Amino acid sequence: MTSARPSAAATLTTTPFLEGPALTRVGGLPADAVTAQTALVQVALGQLAEARGRLDSASAALVDALFAVVPTIENDAVRRRVLDGKRAAHRGSDLPWRPHELGPAIEGPEAGRYRDALAQVAVAEAGLDAALDDDRRSVLEQLTAAVDDPDFIAALAVAAPDWLRWARPQERPPTSAKDLKTLLLYVTRAALKTSPSRG
């Protein structure tokens, strides 16, 4: 009794073999190398959105109240000021008279609520400006840390040799908006690209 010998096809390996040049990712950075928004910015944006929502409601209420009172005003100069105030409320800007200057019969409680809502928007905008300033400083620190990475600089030498030669971010931190935007683009790509062949 004879045993069957394995065919040549059966002895072929199933391990894949790749020929040609192999691609490798160089100069990669961790995904948190640059953050889009800090938590403080997100909170400040939410507070500003809420404040503007309250201002919209207060503005609509004041416009309706002034619209109703205009026909009862006999003094032309006062009527014009009230109409200017109605337009100011539409724009979300300051009223053209001091509190209580025109009297409660004209202003009503709506003007006070509108002024309070307008002041809250100003506070929220100032808070957002402060949060954005902190965010910018944080991003600049992250960009500075990235250009201290020799592997990242080596990758830039391949991806953007002319810009690297001219801007020299590893020697002098970029200060112009254009150079900072370019460096942020390359740092973001190095941190977030999933493949070296994707744009």
GULUMGU-842460 format. One line per 2 residues: number of its first residue (from 1); their letters; for each residue x, y, z of C-alpha. Coordinates in nm, 3 decimals, padded with zeros to 5 digits. Example, Ala and Ser with C-alpha at 12.3 -4.5 7.8 and 13.67 -1.06 7.14 Angstrom:
% residues 2
1	as	01.230/-00.450/00.780  01.367/-00.106/00.714;
% end
This chain:
% residues 199
1	mt	00.000/00.000/00.000  00.142/00.327/-00.103;
3	sa	00.082/00.665/00.062  -00.006/00.977/-00.137;
5	rp	00.269/01.233/-00.159  00.170/01.601/-00.101;
7	sa	00.144/01.799/-00.417  00.357/02.105/-00.481;
9	aa	00.050/02.326/-00.449  -00.016/02.194/-00.100;
11	tl	00.329/02.293/00.021  00.293/02.659/-00.079;
13	tt	00.287/02.899/00.216  -00.023/03.108/00.278;
15	tp	00.175/03.392/00.436  00.130/03.704/00.218;
17	fl	00.441/03.850/00.062  00.456/04.213/-00.045;
19	eg	00.699/04.319/-00.310  00.815/04.670/-00.390;
21	pa	00.870/04.970/-00.162  00.701/04.967/00.176;
23	lt	00.534/05.278/00.313  00.599/05.382/00.668;
25	rv	00.465/05.671/00.871  00.729/05.909/00.998;
27	gg	00.696/06.206/01.227  00.367/06.097/01.378;
29	lp	00.239/06.286/01.681  -00.008/06.176/01.950;
31	ad	-00.372/06.255/01.881  -00.379/06.510/02.163;
33	av	-00.081/06.701/02.025  -00.320/06.984/01.947;
35	ta	-00.671/07.033/02.082  -00.951/07.205/01.891;
37	qt	-01.123/07.360/02.192  -01.064/07.361/02.563;
39	al	-01.344/07.287/02.805  -01.344/07.653/02.912;
41	vq	-01.414/07.765/02.554  -01.700/07.520/02.521;
43	va	-01.852/07.641/02.849  -01.811/08.006/02.746;
45	lg	-01.977/07.939/02.410  -02.271/07.777/02.586;
47	ql	-02.306/08.069/02.826  -02.298/08.318/02.540;
49	ae	-02.563/08.122/02.347  -02.790/08.121/02.654;
51	ar	-02.734/08.494/02.713  -02.816/08.576/02.352;
53	gr	-03.130/08.364/02.373  -03.246/08.565/02.675;
55	ld	-03.163/08.887/02.490  -03.370/08.779/02.190;
57	sa	-03.670/08.719/02.415  -03.624/09.048/02.600;
59	sa	-03.578/09.234/02.271  -03.901/09.093/02.126;
61	al	-04.095/09.185/02.440  -03.957/09.540/02.441;
63	vd	-04.027/09.593/02.072  -04.388/09.484/02.121;
65	al	-04.427/09.714/02.421  -04.281/10.016/02.241;
67	fa	-04.488/09.944/01.931  -04.800/09.960/02.145;
69	vv	-04.703/10.282/02.322  -04.586/10.485/02.019;
71	pt	-04.939/10.587/01.905  -05.008/10.734/02.251;
73	ie	-04.706/10.969/02.249  -04.797/11.324/02.150;
75	nd	-04.448/11.477/02.167  -04.277/11.430/01.828;
77	av	-03.925/11.437/01.973  -04.009/11.172/02.232;
79	rr	-04.186/10.962/01.970  -03.875/10.969/01.750;
81	rv	-03.657/10.861/02.043  -03.891/10.573/02.121;
83	ld	-03.884/10.463/01.757  -03.504/10.481/01.767;
85	gk	-03.518/10.265/02.079  -03.736/10.011/01.899;
87	ra	-03.481/09.989/01.619  -03.198/09.958/01.875;
89	ah	-03.380/09.667/02.040  -03.411/09.500/01.700;
91	rg	-03.032/09.529/01.659  -02.953/09.423/02.014;
93	sd	-02.779/09.753/02.096  -02.807/10.009/02.376;
95	lp	-03.127/10.210/02.410  -03.093/10.580/02.323;
97	wr	-03.213/10.703/02.663  -03.112/10.659/03.026;
99	ph	-03.310/10.432/03.258  -03.633/10.596/03.378;
101	el	-03.565/10.905/03.164  -03.890/10.868/02.968;
103	gp	-04.102/10.754/03.260  -04.270/10.421/03.338;
105	ai	-04.565/10.493/03.109  -04.331/10.473/02.809;
107	eg	-04.053/10.242/02.921  -04.237/09.985/03.127;
109	pe	-04.058/09.686/03.289  -03.956/09.549/02.947;
111	ag	-03.681/09.812/02.907  -03.520/09.711/03.237;
113	ry	-03.527/09.342/03.146  -03.379/09.424/02.806;
115	rd	-03.092/09.621/02.964  -03.021/09.334/03.206;
117	al	-03.014/09.083/02.919  -02.783/09.312/02.718;
119	aq	-02.544/09.337/03.015  -02.543/08.957/03.050;
121	va	-02.444/08.922/02.685  -02.154/09.164/02.739;
123	va	-02.035/08.960/03.038  -02.062/08.636/02.839;
125	ea	-01.870/08.786/02.545  -01.593/08.900/02.780;
127	gl	-01.580/08.549/02.927  -01.550/08.398/02.580;
129	da	-01.271/08.640/02.486  -01.077/08.541/02.798;
131	al	-01.129/08.169/02.729  -01.016/08.213/02.369;
133	dd	-00.702/08.395/02.483  -00.619/08.102/02.711;
135	dr	-00.695/07.861/02.426  -00.460/08.046/02.190;
137	rs	-00.180/08.035/02.445  -00.239/07.663/02.491;
139	vl	-00.226/07.598/02.116  00.095/07.798/02.084;
141	eq	00.251/07.590/02.360  00.143/07.272/02.182;
143	lt	00.289/07.391/01.852  00.616/07.480/02.025;
145	aa	00.631/07.130/02.175  00.570/06.976/01.832;
147	vd	00.862/07.155/01.664  01.087/07.026/01.943;
149	dp	01.020/06.672/01.817  01.310/06.579/01.581;
151	df	01.102/06.311/01.406  00.832/06.566/01.326;
153	ia	01.090/06.809/01.187  01.237/06.527/00.976;
155	al	00.890/06.455/00.839  00.842/06.824/00.760;
157	av	01.166/06.818/00.565  01.002/06.560/00.337;
159	aa	00.649/06.704/00.328  00.728/07.076/00.310;
161	pd	01.100/07.132/00.250  01.064/07.484/00.110;
163	wl	00.849/07.608/00.398  01.077/07.444/00.656;
165	rw	01.383/07.600/00.496  01.223/07.945/00.489;
167	ar	01.024/07.951/00.816  01.268/07.743/01.029;
169	pq	01.009/07.681/01.305  01.257/07.467/01.497;
171	er	01.486/07.768/01.534  01.244/08.057/01.576;
173	pp	00.880/08.009/01.678  00.640/08.134/01.407;
175	ts	00.466/08.460/01.490  00.274/08.554/01.176;
177	ak	-00.082/08.429/01.134  00.013/08.264/00.803;
179	dl	00.305/08.064/00.946  00.109/07.966/01.257;
181	kt	-00.177/07.843/01.039  00.067/07.642/00.823;
183	ll	00.236/07.486/01.125  -00.102/07.406/01.284;
185	ly	-00.205/07.234/00.961  00.103/07.010/00.959;
187	vt	00.081/06.932/01.331  -00.287/06.841/01.296;
189	ra	-00.213/06.615/01.001  00.069/06.444/01.187;
191	al	-00.154/06.387/01.488  -00.478/06.283/01.317;
193	kt	-00.399/06.125/00.981  -00.482/05.755/00.985;
195	sp	-00.266/05.670/00.684  00.047/05.825/00.533;
197	sr	-00.116/05.812/00.188  -00.429/06.006/00.283;
199	g	-00.460/06.382/00.239;
% end
